[in-house]
Amino acid sequence: MALHWKHSVSMIVTCILLACDQGFEEININPNQANNNPSMALLFGAIVPGIIDQNINSHHTPGQFVQQFAYVNSSTGTLNLEDDFVSRRAWEIAYSENDGALRNVEVLRDEAQKRDHSAYQAVAIILKAYMLSYISDLFGDIPYIDAGQVFKLEDKYWFPVYDPQRVVYYAMISDLQKANLLLKNSVESETIDSSRDLLFSGNKLKWRKFANSLQVRLLMRMSNVEDVSSDLAQIFGSSLEFPVMESLEDEPVFSYRSAANWPFNKSSQAISTVKLSSTYVEIMKGTKGVNQISDTTDPRLEKLLDPTEASIELGNPEYIGQPVGLSSYNKPSRETSSLSQNLRELNRFYFMTYSELNLIKAEAIHREMISGVSVDSYKEGVSASIERYGIDMSSTVVTNYLEDITSKYSGHELKHIAIQRWLDQPLNGFEGYSVWRRMDIPKLTLGPDVLVSQIPTRYFYSSKTMDKNQENADIAVKRAPLNGKNTTYQKVWWDSK
């Protein structure tokens, strides 16, 4: 568990978080390419540094909080007021006015409005909602409505209000609905430059599907505190008005042009310390316990890890995860598995998956928000996750696994759904962290060398970021749900568990 150790060896977080920043401009922008379209140049700036870099590194802190990963000798994630690097860094990447992603998104939106270009307006709206949804999920109340617009030179944009998280969520949903309509009504001549569109190569229908699928994610996130049944029913009930992802081909995926900048590449100096946790691996192995969902081995496991060298030499290949919550002075009792070549050469990050959408749909059906057969959507979601790894879906191991988990689904629906969502994208720690907080599944226990009493449930506002907008930050801290306590153990608005 990556929280706070008795014996700390520790500069890994700095190395990991900063290493990926180097060279992004040269990776994703061709300096010889003519820059004739300022709107799409801004789109590049919005996607690459602010969204991809932050999200691909989310396995490090939130991913360790929820025990998808367990770094060797890690002291990451203390998130205390004295060591505010992680919280401060997350905030600054999102809100930087120095050519930051949010600023670029808002400039793109403003430019598109001036040119009456509906498609680019929609793209900007979707990217803003996606990026700030994770910031809100980490912190709670954040600047959303007036954020990123200092270039307009109005007082309210220099010191934007921290909108209550409930307001943020309804604003994001309203924005995504607007984006869907803008794209639906966009004329054919309003094209999105396919050479600069890093997610969908200019396909407007896929941008609509992303907007509506993201709306589904946000609606389910707030479903414990708000009645969202009619909203979900509207989206799932009208594929023409609200198209959503229909296959793996619709997934928003960013591909790294240079493998050297993929943070899990084999040449990375820190790669030997990056491990899937024992919690994650034991669930995939079907080990008995409170989080067990299957008696058979998950076919995705061999795509994520290599068997330990010792087990290979003995002729009995075995996958062993890194124990959570060990200090540098407390070594694992046996060798642990390294990341597989498949993962080290993946070079892709998924903004959202078709699997996630189906698992959300399965939950909505189970909770009687929409009609349908929950187990069918559950099976479709798990199948999509397996297929994304390039695994033969007709193989015996896949058939046996799907039969086993679906036979155990009835009576344990939410447990299965939550764990499969947590398993689906181990590299997206933000999403795993949000799923765990909302559903309180899987059940996690602290490691032996952890000093704190519980897993953090939010990021705190760093004093260095609050100082820049003190009055509005103070208002956010004083009101519910923080009630004057800017700590990592308060909960965000939608976290009612």
C-alpha positions in Angstrom: 0.0 0.0 0.0 1.4 3.4 -1.0 0.7 5.6 2.0 3.3 6.4 4.6 6.1 4.1 5.6 8.1 3.5 8.8 11.3 3.3 6.8 11.1 5.5 3.7 13.2 5.3 0.6 11.7 7.6 -1.7 12.2 9.8 -4.7 10.2 7.5 -7.0 7.2 9.7 -7.3 9.2 12.6 -8.5 11.1 10.5 -11.0 7.9 8.8 -12.4 5.8 11.9 -12.6 8.4 14.1 -14.2 10.0 11.6 -16.5 6.9 11.5 -18.8 6.8 15.2 -19.2 10.0 15.2 -21.2 9.7 15.2 -25.0 5.9 15.3 -25.3 6.1 18.1 -27.8 8.5 16.2 -30.1 6.4 13.1 -29.7 3.1 14.4 -30.8 3.8 17.5 -32.9 5.6 17.4 -36.2 7.7 20.6 -36.4 7.7 20.4 -40.1 4.0 20.2 -40.5 2.3 23.5 -41.5 0.3 25.0 -38.7 -2.5 26.4 -40.9 -5.4 25.6 -38.5 -5.0 27.3 -35.1 -8.0 25.5 -33.7 -6.6 22.1 -34.2 -3.2 23.2 -33.0 -4.9 24.1 -29.8 -6.6 20.7 -29.7 -3.2 19.1 -29.8 -2.1 21.3 -26.9 -5.3 20.4 -24.9 -5.1 16.6 -25.3 -1.4 15.9 -25.0 0.1 17.6 -21.9 -2.9 18.0 -19.8 -4.9 14.9 -20.3 -2.6 12.1 -21.4 0.4 12.9 -19.2 -1.8 13.3 -16.0 -3.9 10.2 -16.7 -1.2 7.7 -17.7 0.6 8.5 -14.5 -2.5 8.0 -12.4 -1.5 4.4 -11.8 1.1 5.7 -9.5 -0.8 7.4 -6.6 -4.5 6.7 -7.0 -3.7 3.3 -8.6 -1.7 2.4 -5.5 -4.3 3.7 -3.1 -6.8 1.2 -4.5 -4.1 -1.5 -4.8 -4.1 -2.0 -8.6 -0.4 -1.4 -8.3 2.2 -1.7 -5.5 5.5 -0.1 -6.2 8.7 -1.6 -4.7 10.1 0.8 -2.0 7.4 3.3 -2.7 6.6 6.2 -0.3 4.1 7.8 -2.7 0.8 9.0 -1.7 1.2 10.4 1.8 -0.9 13.4 0.6 -0.2 15.2 3.8 0.0 19.0 4.3 3.7 18.9 4.7 4.3 16.9 1.5 1.9 18.4 -1.0 3.7 17.5 -4.3 1.1 15.1 -5.6 -2.0 17.2 -4.9 -0.3 20.4 -6.1 1.0 18.8 -9.3 -2.4 17.4 -10.2 -4.0 20.8 -9.8 -1.3 22.8 -11.6 -1.3 20.5 -14.6 -5.0 21.1 -15.1 -5.2 24.8 -14.3 -1.9 26.1 -15.7 -2.5 29.4 -17.5 0.9 29.0 -19.2 -0.3 27.3 -22.4 -2.0 24.7 -20.2 -4.6 22.2 -21.4 -7.6 23.8 -19.9 -6.7 27.2 -21.3 -6.1 25.7 -24.8 -9.5 24.0 -24.6 -11.2 27.2 -23.8 -9.3 29.2 -26.5 -10.3 26.5 -29.0 -13.9 26.8 -27.9 -13.8 30.6 -28.1 -12.2 30.4 -31.6 -14.7 27.9 -32.8 -17.6 30.0 -31.6 -16.2 33.0 -33.5 -15.9 30.9 -36.6 -19.3 29.3 -36.0 -17.7 25.9 -36.2 -20.0 23.6 -34.3 -17.8 20.5 -34.5 -14.7 22.2 -32.9 -16.9 23.8 -30.2 -18.2 20.3 -29.3 -14.7 18.8 -29.2 -13.6 21.5 -26.8 -16.6 21.0 -24.6 -16.0 17.2 -24.4 -12.3 17.6 -23.6 -13.0 20.1 -20.8 -15.6 17.8 -19.2 -13.3 14.8 -19.5 -10.3 16.5 -18.0 -12.1 18.4 -15.1 -14.3 15.4 -14.2 -11.2 13.7 -12.8 -10.0 16.8 -11.1 -13.4 17.2 -9.4 -13.4 13.5 -8.5 -10.0 14.0 -6.8 -10.7 17.2 -5.0 -14.4 17.8 -4.8 -15.4 21.5 -5.4 -13.3 23.0 -8.2 -13.4 26.0 -10.6 -15.3 24.7 -13.7 -17.7 27.2 -15.2 -15.3 30.2 -15.3 -12.1 28.2 -15.3 -9.4 28.5 -18.0 -10.6 31.8 -19.5 -8.2 34.4 -18.2 -7.5 35.4 -21.8 -10.9 37.1 -21.8 -9.5 39.6 -19.3 -12.5 39.8 -17.1 -12.2 39.8 -13.3 -14.3 36.6 -12.7 -11.9 34.6 -14.8 -8.7 35.7 -13.0 -10.1 34.3 -9.7 -12.7 31.8 -10.7 -15.3 30.5 -8.2 -14.8 27.0 -6.8 -18.1 25.5 -8.0 -19.7 23.0 -5.6 -19.2 19.5 -7.0 -22.9 19.0 -7.6 -22.9 22.1 -9.7 -19.8 20.9 -11.6 -21.5 17.6 -12.4 -24.7 19.1 -13.7 -22.7 21.6 -15.7 -20.6 18.8 -17.2 -23.7 16.8 -18.1 -25.3 19.9 -19.7 -22.1 20.6 -21.6 -22.0 17.0 -22.9 -25.6 17.2 -24.0 -24.8 20.4 -25.9 -21.8 18.8 -27.5 -23.9 15.9 -28.7 -26.4 18.3 -30.3 -23.6 20.5 -31.9 -22.1 17.4 -33.5 -25.5 16.0 -34.6 -26.4 19.3 -36.3 -22.9 20.0 -37.7 -23.0 20.4 -41.4 -20.8 18.1 -43.6 -18.5 21.0 -44.5 -17.5 21.4 -40.8 -14.8 18.8 -40.7 -12.3 17.9 -37.9 -8.8 17.7 -39.3 -8.1 14.0 -39.3 -4.4 14.4 -39.2 -4.5 16.4 -36.0 -7.3 14.5 -34.2 -5.4 12.1 -32.0 -8.4 10.1 -30.8 -10.9 9.6 -33.7 -9.1 10.9 -36.9 -11.9 13.4 -37.5 -14.9 11.0 -37.1 -17.7 13.2 -35.7 -20.0 10.3 -34.9 -17.3 8.7 -32.7 -16.9 12.0 -30.9 -20.7 11.9 -30.2 -20.5 8.4 -28.9 -17.6 9.5 -26.6 -19.7 12.5 -25.3 -22.7 10.3 -24.5 -20.7 7.4 -23.1 -18.9 9.9 -20.8 -22.2 11.3 -19.8 -23.3 7.8 -18.7 -20.1 7.5 -16.6 -20.8 10.8 -14.8 -24.5 9.9 -14.3 -23.6 6.6 -12.7 -20.9 8.3 -10.5 -23.6 10.6 -9.0 -26.3 7.9 -8.8 -25.9 7.3 -5.1 -26.8 10.9 -4.2 -29.1 11.9 -7.2 -31.9 10.1 -9.1 -30.4 9.7 -12.6 -32.8 6.9 -13.8 -34.6 9.0 -16.4 -31.3 10.4 -17.8 -29.8 7.0 -18.2 -33.0 5.6 -19.7 -33.1 8.5 -22.2 -29.5 7.8 -23.4 -29.8 4.0 -23.6 -33.3 4.2 -25.1 -32.4 6.3 -28.1 -29.4 5.4 -30.2 -30.2 8.0 -32.9 -30.4 10.9 -30.5 -27.8 9.6 -28.1 -25.4 7.2 -29.8 -22.9 5.5 -27.4 -20.0 3.2 -28.0 -21.0 0.0 -29.8 -17.8 -1.9 -30.1 -14.0 -1.7 -29.4 -13.7 0.3 -32.6 -15.4 3.2 -30.9 -13.1 3.5 -27.9 -11.2 6.8 -27.5 -7.6 5.7 -27.5 -4.4 7.7 -27.6 -1.4 5.9 -29.2 2.1 7.0 -28.4 4.1 7.7 -31.5 7.4 7.0 -29.7 7.6 3.9 -27.5 10.4 5.6 -25.6 7.9 7.9 -24.0 5.5 5.2 -23.0 6.0 5.2 -19.2 6.0 1.4 -19.0 8.6 0.8 -21.7 11.3 -1.7 -20.9 14.1 0.9 -21.1 12.6 3.0 -18.3 14.9 3.2 -15.3 12.1 2.6 -12.8 10.3 -0.2 -14.7 11.7 -2.9 -12.3 9.9 -1.2 -9.4 6.5 -1.1 -11.1 4.4 -4.1 -10.0 0.8 -5.2 -10.1 -0.3 -5.7 -6.5 -0.9 -9.0 -4.8 -4.6 -7.9 -4.3 -5.0 -7.4 -8.0 -3.2 -10.6 -9.0 -4.9 -12.9 -6.5 -8.4 -11.8 -7.7 -7.3 -12.6 -11.2 -6.0 -16.0 -10.1 -9.4 -16.8 -8.6 -7.9 -17.1 -5.0 -10.6 -17.6 -2.4 -11.4 -14.6 -0.2 -13.8 -11.7 0.2 -13.0 -10.4 -3.3 -13.2 -13.7 -5.2 -15.5 -13.6 -8.3 -14.2 -16.8 -10.0 -12.7 -20.2 -9.4 -10.7 -20.0 -12.7 -7.8 -17.9 -13.8 -8.6 -14.6 -15.6 -7.3 -14.9 -19.2 -6.0 -11.3 -19.0 -3.5 -12.1 -16.4 -0.8 -13.5 -18.8 -1.2 -10.4 -20.9 -0.3 -8.2 -17.9 2.4 -10.1 -16.1 5.3 -12.6 -16.8 5.6 -15.6 -14.5 8.3 -15.3 -11.9 11.7 -16.5 -13.1 12.0 -19.0 -10.2 8.7 -20.7 -11.1 9.7 -21.0 -14.8 12.9 -22.7 -13.8 10.9 -25.2 -11.7 8.7 -25.9 -14.6 5.6 -24.5 -12.9 5.0 -20.9 -14.1 3.3 -18.8 -11.5 2.2 -15.2 -11.2 2.9 -13.4 -8.0 1.8 -9.8 -7.2 3.7 -7.3 -5.1 2.5 -7.2 -1.5 0.9 -3.9 -0.5 2.2 -1.7 2.3 5.8 -2.9 2.6 8.6 -0.6 3.6 12.0 -0.8 2.0 13.2 -2.8 5.0 10.5 -5.4 4.7 11.1 -7.5 1.6 8.5 -9.8 0.0 8.9 -13.4 1.1 9.2 -14.5 -2.5 9.9 -13.2 -6.0 7.2 -11.2 -7.6 6.2 -11.0 -11.3 7.3 -8.3 -13.7 5.1 -6.5 -16.1 4.7 -8.5 -19.3 6.2 -7.6 -22.7 2.7 -7.0 -23.9 2.1 -4.3 -21.3 5.5 -2.8 -21.7 4.9 -2.4 -25.4 1.2 -1.5 -25.3 1.9 2.2 -26.0 -1.8 3.1 -25.8 -4.0 4.8 -23.2 -7.8 4.4 -23.3 -9.8 7.5 -22.2 -12.8 5.2 -21.7 -13.6 1.6 -22.7 -16.5 -0.2 -24.3 -16.2 -2.6 -21.4 -16.8 0.1 -18.9 -19.9 1.3 -20.7 -21.4 -2.2 -20.6 -20.6 -2.7 -17.0 -22.3 0.6 -16.1 -25.3 -0.6 -18.1 -25.3 -3.9 -16.2 -25.4 -1.9 -12.9 -28.1 0.4 -14.2 -30.3 -2.6 -15.1 -29.6 -4.4 -11.8 -30.6 -1.3 -9.9 -33.8 -1.0 -12.0 -32.8 2.3 -13.6 -33.3 0.9 -17.1 -34.7 -2.2 -18.6 -32.7 -5.2 -19.9 -30.9 -8.3 -18.7 -28.1 -7.3 -16.3 -26.0 -10.5 -16.8 -26.0 -10.1 -20.6 -24.5 -6.6 -20.3 -22.1 -7.8 -17.7 -20.8 -10.6 -19.9 -20.5 -8.2 -22.9 -18.5 -5.9 -20.7 -16.1 -8.5 -19.5 -15.8 -10.1 -23.0 -14.9 -6.7 -24.5 -12.2 -6.2 -21.9 -10.7 -9.6 -22.7 -10.9 -9.1 -26.4 -9.1 -5.7 -26.2 -5.9 -7.7 -25.2 -6.1 -9.6 -28.4 -7.0 -12.9 -26.7 -8.7 -15.6 -28.8 -12.4 -15.4 -27.6 -13.1 -18.9 -28.8 -10.3 -20.4 -26.6 -11.2 -22.8 -23.8 -9.7 -20.6 -21.1 -11.9 -17.7 -22.1 -15.0 -19.8 -22.5 -14.5 -21.4 -19.0 -13.8 -18.0 -17.4 -17.0 -16.4 -18.8 -19.1 -19.3 -17.9 -17.7 -19.3 -14.4 -18.2 -15.6 -13.6 -21.7 -15.4 -15.2 -22.8 -18.5 -13.1 -21.7 -16.7 -9.9 -23.2 -13.3 -10.9 -26.7 -13.7 -9.4 -26.9 -12.4 -5.9 -23.4 -10.7 -6.1 -24.1 -8.3 -9.0 -22.5 -5.2 -7.6 -19.4 -7.0 -6.4 -18.9 -8.5 -9.8 -19.5 -5.2 -11.6 -17.2 -3.2 -9.3 -14.3 -5.6 -9.5 -14.5 -6.0 -13.2 -14.5 -2.3 -13.7 -11.5 -2.1 -11.3 -9.8 -4.9 -13.3 -10.6 -3.5 -16.7 -8.1 -0.6 -16.8 -5.3 -1.0 -14.3 -3.4 1.8 -16.0 -6.2 4.3 -15.3 -5.8 4.8 -11.6 -8.2 7.7 -11.5 -11.1 5.5 -12.7 -10.2 2.7 -10.4 -10.0 5.1 -7.4 -13.4 6.6 -8.2 -15.1 3.2 -8.7 -13.7 1.9 -5.3 -14.8 5.1 -3.5 -18.4 5.0 -4.9 -18.9 1.2 -4.5 -16.6 0.3 -1.7 -15.5 -2.7 -3.7 -13.1 -4.5 -3.8 -12.5 -4.8 0.0 -9.0 -3.5 0.7 -6.8 -3.7 3.8 -3.8 -1.7 4.7 -0.3 -3.2 4.5 1.9 -4.0 7.5 4.1 -0.9 7.3 1.5 1.7 6.8 1.1 4.3 9.6 -2.1 5.9 8.6 -5.5 4.4 9.6 -7.3 4.5 6.3 -6.9 5.0 2.6 -7.2 8.6 1.5 -10.6 9.4 0.0 -9.7 12.7 -1.8 -6.8 15.0 -2.6 -6.5 18.1 -0.5 -6.1 21.6 -1.7 -2.4 22.5 -1.5 -1.7 25.8 0.3 0.4 26.9 -2.7 -2.6 26.6 -5.0 -5.1 28.0 -2.5 -2.8 31.1 -2.1 -3.5 32.0 -5.7 -7.3 32.1 -5.2 -7.6 32.3 -1.4 -11.1 33.8 -1.0 -12.8 31.3 -3.2 -10.8 28.3 -1.9 -11.7 29.2 1.7 -15.4 29.2 0.8 -15.1 25.8 -0.7 -13.3 24.4 2.4 -15.9 25.9 4.8 -19.0 24.5 3.1 -20.2 20.9 3.0 -18.9 18.3 2.4 -15.5 19.4 3.8 -17.1 21.5 6.6 -13.8 23.3 7.3 -11.6 20.2 7.1 -9.3 20.3 4.0 -8.0 16.7 4.6 -7.5 13.5 2.6 -10.1 11.7 4.8 -13.1 13.9 3.9 -15.3 12.6 1.1 -16.3 14.2 -2.1 -20.0 14.9 -2.7 -20.9 11.7 -4.6 -19.0 9.4 -2.2 -21.8 8.3 0.1 -20.4 4.9 1.1 
